[in-house]
Amino acid sequence: MSVSAPPRPPASPRGTSAGVILGEQPIRRPDTRSPQVMTRRAWWLVAMNFLVPGSVQVLAGNRRLGRVGLAATLVMWVLVVLTLVAALVWPTLIVDLGVNGFVLLVVQLVLLAYAVLWVVLTVDTLRLVRLVKTRPGARPLVAVTAILGLVLGSGGAVYAAQQLLAPAREALASIFTNNAPPVPPSNGYYNILLLGADSGLGRDSMRFDSISVVSVNADTGAVHITGIPRDLAHVPFSAGPMQDLYPDGLEGHISQTCGWGPGINQLMNAVEVCREDRGAGLYPDAAANSSTPAIEATKDAAEGILGIEIPYYAFVDMKGFADIVDALGGVDITVQERLPKGGGPAYDGQSAEDWAIGWIEAGPQHMDGDTAQWYARSRYTTSDADRMRRQRELQQAILAQANPANVLTRFQEVAAAGEDLVQTDIPSSLLGFFVNLAVKAKDQPVQTLELTLDGAGIDTDNPTPEAYAHVRELIQQALYPPSPTPTPEG
């Protein structure tokens, strides 16, 4: 009696394993009965959604949505690559676009739209993953990883749009309000009047405590700064309403109600505070040009002193220095001498030990905003020249602290402080040009001239017309130094 052998099971078709039948398209039509297959597929989908948003939908979901996601991702990557290439070969273009408010708005909207699209794609990816079909232990890990990818990708786009671009655009719109056509450079230079005043508590007016003129070579970016002492007396004026009023230089006016002295920082009272029309009759177009009558009068005085054209100004509130120092996390300054904090003596001869509310000790100091503000203000135990030097040290310390990494991490605070720090009539159309000049000037030494007895041989209390003529000669020599005579050969 013969026994026949049992029939052999048919060979497993190619592409199957362990009795589990896989679909012909394991990403789009997986075998949902295998938790191992579904878990492996889930990790692939989550990774693809993070690396190439839109690819998941093309391979496993709604192809139309996927094509939209892929197209948006491709456009974003092309823009990033073009930006990097332009930054290397055409950096001026990037600067011009980066300070254009409309361009910043467009980029902000594009980033927000891409962030919303990424959210939609991530939610759809989690739907396509089918978490209930994966291994139970992998479900929370897959979900958390997808959410982390969403936070990094979409959240990064939102952060760039709302925390970087939006404050930058608002700050530019707030500071650069003059939309007038730019004026050409004067004899190869853009001369800008830089004014510093203090609106802090206890200050009875906004008289200009720091006055200087920054001359920027329009070709090379070389910078020359002329410091004008705030008490420089009887200053001459260039042609204009103040020269008509004071043809022989500014004169003081004694009054029990509202007077002023002959110093240049008294122009606030002479032009605005003590006039019923607040200076509108002298400079009727000042407000329309993002300026004030007192600033325009100070421009005319600086032009008369230096003999150069000064079309623009930048006003820096010393109280704003405190805000921006705090926004940057403090500044490092080496203090040359012990300085008191406080409003000064209550009577002549009172010791600083009696009226000081605190002290800034000599030596290396990391200053917060309040300390930096007192460092720039202090003058009762030192001279005005010393205070001018300290204010420039503070400006340089702020620039040193404002490195890209620090500014990016604190950008919102820095931009908000900048809006209160600076006012200017520099046209917005010139901003990109000046930024490019600043890049050129970065490695060049800054030349300075202080209009003091030591710096320019001028007595600030009793300057003579000859002394002012000498100052104008010094300025011409500084801005237009003679070319060196070539040494004859042989």
Helices and strands as residue ranges (DSSP letters): H 35-51, H 55-60, H 63-89, H 91-98, H 101-129, G 131-133, H 139-159, I 160-165, H 166-175, E 189-197, E 210-217, E 223-228, H 241-245, G 264-266, H 267-268, I 269-273, G 287-289, H 293-306, E 312-317, H 318-327, E 331-335, E 339-341, H 352-355, E 358-360, E 363-367, H 369-377, H 384-401, H 404-409, H 411-421, E 422-424, G 428-430, H 431-441, E 447-450, H 453-456, H 465-479
